[in-house]
Amino acid sequence: MPLPTRSVPPLPLRSAPPSPSPPPPPPHAVDWWSLGILIFELLYGTTPFRGARRDETFENIIKAPLRFPAKPAVSDECRDLIEKLLVKDVPRRLGTRAGANEIKAHPWFKSINWALLRNEAPPYVPRRASKNAGGSGAGSGAFENF
């Protein structure tokens, strides 16, 4: 009596179904998005896609266009950098193709000599409050010299 044979289904039937969502962006692409958000928040004091509720904020991130407040006025180069870091289409986002070198080459950073940056003196160095001036810790006035 012949033995039963098992057939293997064709390759397309054995492979996983296509994913309903796109693959996640490369990790560095998220970092460049975060840099754009950070620059925006430092300049304007608010997040660019803020909604009244958390779910509305997420919806704005996905669907709303990037809008800049009227004040403070920023340079065209700064605005361009933020716009390119906050591109929602990951492959088109600044930094996704060539990483940090792509970002460092942006015109907003033209005055920075990246090779010598570690040797530069910072533009501002905060001073510590003296112990005679009211103690230490929260509320001690340690940031009054800003």
C-alpha positions in Angstrom: 0.0 0.0 0.0 1.5 3.4 -1.0 2.3 5.9 1.7 0.3 9.1 1.7 2.3 12.1 0.5 2.2 15.6 1.8 2.5 18.5 -0.5 3.9 21.8 0.6 1.8 24.9 -0.2 3.3 27.3 -2.7 5.5 30.0 -1.2 2.9 32.9 -1.2 0.6 30.8 0.8 3.3 30.0 3.4 4.4 33.6 3.9 3.0 36.0 6.4 0.2 38.2 5.3 1.2 41.8 4.5 1.3 44.1 7.5 -1.7 46.4 7.6 0.6 49.2 8.9 3.9 50.5 7.4 7.1 49.4 9.0 8.4 51.5 11.9 10.8 54.3 10.9 14.5 53.9 11.6 15.3 54.9 15.1 17.3 57.9 14.1 14.4 59.3 12.1 12.5 59.6 15.4 15.5 61.4 16.9 15.5 64.0 14.1 11.7 64.5 14.6 12.3 65.0 18.3 15.1 67.6 17.5 12.6 69.5 15.4 10.0 69.4 18.2 12.6 70.5 20.8 13.8 73.5 18.7 10.1 74.5 18.1 9.3 74.3 21.8 12.4 76.2 22.9 11.6 79.0 20.5 7.8 79.2 20.9 7.2 77.8 24.3 4.6 75.3 23.1 4.5 72.1 21.1 3.7 72.5 17.4 0.8 70.0 17.3 -0.8 70.6 20.6 -4.5 69.7 21.0 -6.9 70.3 23.8 -6.7 66.6 24.7 -4.0 64.0 24.3 -5.9 62.1 21.5 -6.4 65.4 19.7 -2.6 66.1 19.9 -1.9 62.6 18.4 -4.5 63.4 15.6 -2.8 66.7 14.9 0.6 65.0 14.7 -0.8 62.7 12.0 -3.0 65.1 10.1 -2.5 68.8 10.9 0.0 70.9 8.9 2.9 72.5 10.8 2.0 76.1 11.7 4.3 78.7 13.2 3.2 81.3 15.6 3.7 84.9 14.5 6.0 85.7 17.4 8.8 85.4 18.0 10.1 86.1 14.5 12.7 83.5 13.5 15.1 83.4 10.6 14.1 81.7 7.4 16.9 79.2 7.9 15.6 78.3 11.4 12.0 77.9 10.1 13.3 75.8 7.2 15.3 73.5 9.5 12.2 72.9 11.7 10.0 72.2 8.7 12.5 69.7 7.3 12.9 67.9 10.7 9.1 67.7 11.1 8.4 66.2 7.7 5.8 63.4 8.3 7.0 61.3 5.4 10.0 59.6 7.1 12.1 59.0 3.9 11.9 62.7 3.1 12.8 63.9 6.7 16.1 65.7 7.1 18.7 63.5 8.6 17.1 60.2 7.5 19.4 59.7 4.5 22.8 61.0 5.8 22.2 61.3 9.5 23.8 64.1 11.6 26.0 65.2 8.7 22.9 66.1 6.7 21.6 68.2 9.6 25.0 69.8 10.3 25.2 70.9 6.7 21.9 72.8 7.0 22.2 76.6 6.5 21.0 77.4 10.0 24.2 75.9 11.3 26.5 77.6 8.8 28.3 79.6 11.6 29.2 76.5 13.6 32.6 75.0 13.0 31.7 71.5 14.1 35.3 70.3 14.2 36.3 72.9 16.8 33.0 73.1 18.7 34.4 71.3 21.8 37.1 74.0 22.1 34.6 76.9 22.0 33.7 78.7 25.2 29.9 78.6 25.8 28.1 81.9 25.3 26.7 81.7 28.9 27.8 79.9 32.0 25.3 80.0 34.9 26.8 80.9 38.3 25.9 78.9 41.4 24.2 80.8 44.1 26.4 81.3 47.1 25.5 79.5 50.3 25.2 82.9 52.0 22.6 84.0 49.5 19.8 81.9 50.8 20.7 78.2 50.9 20.4 75.6 48.2 17.7 73.6 46.5 14.4 74.5 45.0 13.3 78.1 45.4 16.7 79.3 46.6 17.1 81.8 43.8 19.8 79.8 42.0 18.4 80.9 38.7 18.0 84.6 39.3 21.1 85.4 37.3 19.4 84.4 34.0 
